[in-house]
Structures are given as structure tokens and as C-alpha cells.
Amino acid sequence: MPTAYRHSGLAVTEHTLDVPLDHARPDGPTITLFAREVTAAGREGEDLPRLLWLQGGPGHRAERPDAPGAWLHRALRDHRVVLMDQRGTGRSTPADRHTLAAHPDPAATAGYLARFRADAIVRDAELLRRHLAAGGERDRPWTVLGQSFGGFCALTYLSLAPEGLEKVMITGGLPSLTAHADDVYRAAYVRVLDHNARYFERYPGDQRLLDEVAAHLAGNDVRLPTGERLTVRRLQTLGVLLGTASTFDRLHYLLETAFVPGPRGPEPSDPFLRAVESAVSFAEHPLYAVLHEAVYAQGGRPTAWSAHRVREEFPAFDASRGGPLRLTGEMVYPWHFEEDPALVPLREAAHLLAGRTDWPPLYDPDRLAGNRVPVAAAVYHDDMYVDREQSLRTAAHVRGLRAWTTDAHAHDGVRVDPGVYDRLLAMVRGEA
């Protein structure tokens, strides 16, 4: 039975249902899917249409009512909002080093995790949509709001089950329909270097401080509070913070705590190490690391640790070359599965996934070219995570998709400014 309660002026109903692990085998093993349906308090009895939030990731749970993005309260004026923990995350059957240890070998683990991509997430969402309507309501399509990887899922939804969609809004999440992961990361490294330049232009003194931290790590065995060593290459992954308005400046305030006086000279401070650990660890979202390249995999080619290979084309990221240290971005490397305790048990499975060639297609170009669902997408001009040009090529391919290109927001625009939601809603309604 659903569980209902009130929280901060919101009426919340929790739902769980069993869904097939493999939707091609509906009578096979199942996993649990969890979702919260949120309504403005006092409006529970109104016949409000539903909006499904597809969060970024992969491998991140849905937002919680105690920490809503700017879009949520705005969306509640028009909709019941469904916050679905995508399979493997949150209160849906989790997939991490503990639960995956039940599999007999890495091949079984890899085969299991291969069913956690956008196509399975979309099929889960369709079962959830019908489940929510099972109490005598009309089985009507819903609106989807997809952020980042959630936008990728929305394009898969339009490809696999457009009959379940009334409208689609996408923010910072129009993927290339055909690009290999190499193409994605080759473009991404250029954008990351640009964001490095912007950061050090804003905080020129931080380059010296960052280089001093890197030199200290290279010459000393520095341990994070959890016990693992902090290496220079792991320090470089702090660049993931540079892609959103809400975290861009966080690195500056993190670096200002980098050193304290020690008996043998400056030592990394505990607050600094704790903050670095929080930023670089995959303990809260291991699926992000395991599947990050797999979300681009289709067409019979392996990803083969694409970000790691393509990085060789950009010597600016080579910390051993002696120049100013450059931070990387939203990239996952094979050595993550050697240095992060949350990922070490998944190392062999991750290598198998990187070599996999039989990935099914995620998008149907013909169906998208004939699309009839109203779609609007915010394409952020300087998005560090999703390439603008690849996004615009996809926008031009999807029939009826209206793209709004803006330099007023970073990748997290919809989370920090409700005006992004307003603009997209007006676009899919034909009002703007």
C-alpha cells in the first residue's frame, strides 16, 4: 500500500512496485522500483496532470522533498510531480559493492549492470505511469522534465514509448544520436580546458595553490579520512565542480583551507581532505562511474575506456609534464576502480562493460524524425558536460523540437532558476 505524509507544505505519497530486471523477459527476475508523488498540500484531490522528473546521472537518486531544486515548487503549481529513483539508486533496489557481491563472478555482475541504461529506465517509467493510474484514474500520458542524463532518457522515451508522453522538457541533456564515446569526450576535453581558463581568470591566485597541493601529494603519502591515498590524478577530478553555477566557486573556498602548519611544514588540513573526499568519492553513486561511458554505447563498438584513451590527445592534463595543473571534468578512468574503495570490488565488471560490443540502440532516428510530442529543450551555450553543437544537431533531427540556446545559465540552470522551467513550459504549450 502507498505511504502518505506531509512535509514542508507538500503532500507526499510513496510507491513501490516490482519491475522486470530485463524487460525483454517480463517473467524473469524482478527488482524494486521506488517513487514519490509530490503535490502541493491541499491539492491532493484535484485532477492535476503528472510530471515525471528524470534526474541527471547516471546513477543518481531522485531529489528529496527536503532539498528541492528551483523547478519543483514551480512545477507543483500545475502538476503532481513524480520523483522516481532510477533503478539501482536510492530506495529502488540498490546496485553497489555490497549488493553486487551476491553475483557469482564479474561476468554476472557486468551482465546485470548492462540492464541499467536509459532503455530500461524508460520501460520502468512506463510501468510506473500505468501503476499510478491503476486506482481508477485515466491512463493518460504525462509530461517529462529531463535534466542532463535525464534528457538522454527523455530522447530514449520518445524513441521507445512516445504514447506515454504528453509533453517533454529537456534541460542540458540533448545527446548526440550517433556519436561514439570518443567523439563525446574529444569535444568534452576542449570545454573542460575552457572552464579551467575561466576559473583561473576569476581566481588567479588559486593556480599557485593548486600546484602546491599537487606537489605535496606527489611527494607524500597523503590519506583521505576514509584511508585511501589522495593522488594527483584524483585531485584533478575536482574539475567536475567547474560545470555548474552552484559549485563553480566552491573549489576556491575549498582550496583556501588546503594547508595548515605541521611539525615538518605545511600539511593538508582535515577540512580540506574531508571536502575533497566528498567531491571525488563515488560511494554515494557508484553506478555513475560504472555506467558513465556505457550511456553512449551503441552501434557495435566498445567504449574501451574512451575518456582515458582520448585524454592522451590533450597533454595539458598530463600532471607530469611540469606545467600548471589542469583539472579534468566529468570523466571516469580505469584507475578510479583501483583508488576508490567504493569501486574496487567492481573493477573487473567495469572492464567487461568497457569491452562490451552488443549494446542495443538507445534512440530511434526514424521515430524521432516523425515525432509528434511537443518537445522543448534548453541548450546551455557554455555547458561543460553536454556539447552544444552535438545537442543542436540532435534538436534539428527531432521533429517539432523547439530549442532555446542561452548563455545565461550553466548546466544546473533549472535547479537554480525557476524561469528556465517557465520558459520551457511556455514553449511546449506553444505560448513562446
ZIGIZI-V824806 format. One line per field, one symbol per residue. ss: DSSP state (A for helix, B for strand, O for the rest). psi: psi as a letter, one per 40 degrees, with the letter a starting at -180 (. if undefined). burial: 1 if it has 9 or more other C-alpha atoms within 8 Angstrom, else 0. A space follows every 50 residues. Layout:
# ZIGIZI-V824806
ss: ???
psi: ???
burial: ???
This chain:
# ZIGIZI-V824806
ss: OOBBBBBOOBBBBBBBBBBBOOOOOOOOOBBBBBBBBBBBOOOOOOOOBB BBBBOOOOOOOOOOAAAOOAAAAAAOOOBBBBBBBOOBOOOOOBOOOOAA AAOOOAAAAAAAAOOOOAAAAAAAAAAAAAAAOOOOOOOOOBBBBBBOAA AAAAAAAAAAOAAABBBBBBBOOOOOOOOOAAAAAAAAAAAAAAAAAAAA AAOOAAAAAAAAAAAAAAAOOOBOOOOOBOOAAAAAAAAAAAAOOOOOOA AAAAAOOOBBBBOOBBBBOAAAAAAAAAAAOOOOOAAAAAAOOAAAOOOO OOOOOAAAAAAOOOAAAOAAAOOOOOOOOOOOOOOAAAAOAAAAOOAAAA AAAAOOOOOOOOOOAAAAAOOOOBBBBBBBOOOOOOOAAAAAAAAAAOOO BBBBBBOOOOOOAAAAOAAAAAAAAAAAOOOO
psi: iihiiihfeihhhhiiihihdheegeeaiiihhiihhhihheedeighii hhhhiibieiiiiieegiiddddddedeihhhghhiheibeihihaddde eeididdddddddeffadddddddddddddddeefeihgiiiihhhhbdd ddddddddddfeeehdihhhhffhiieeiiddddddddddddddddddde ddgdedddddddddddddeighhidediihidddddeeedeeeideeded ddeddeediihideahihiddddddddddeiedegdddddedddeehiee hidffdddddddegedeheeeeahhhiibgihidededdhdeedeedddd ddddeiefhiieigdddddeiehhhihhhhdfhddhhddddddddddhhe hhhhhieeiadfdddeheddddddddddefe.
burial: 00000110011111110011110000000111111111111000000011 11111111111110000111111111001111111111110111111001 00000101110000111111111101111100100000001111111111 11111111111101111111111111001111011111101110110011 00100110111011001100011110011111011111111111101111 11011011110000000110011111100111001111111111111100 11101111011001001010000011111001110111111111111011 11111110100111101110101111111100111111011111101111 11100100111111111101111111110000
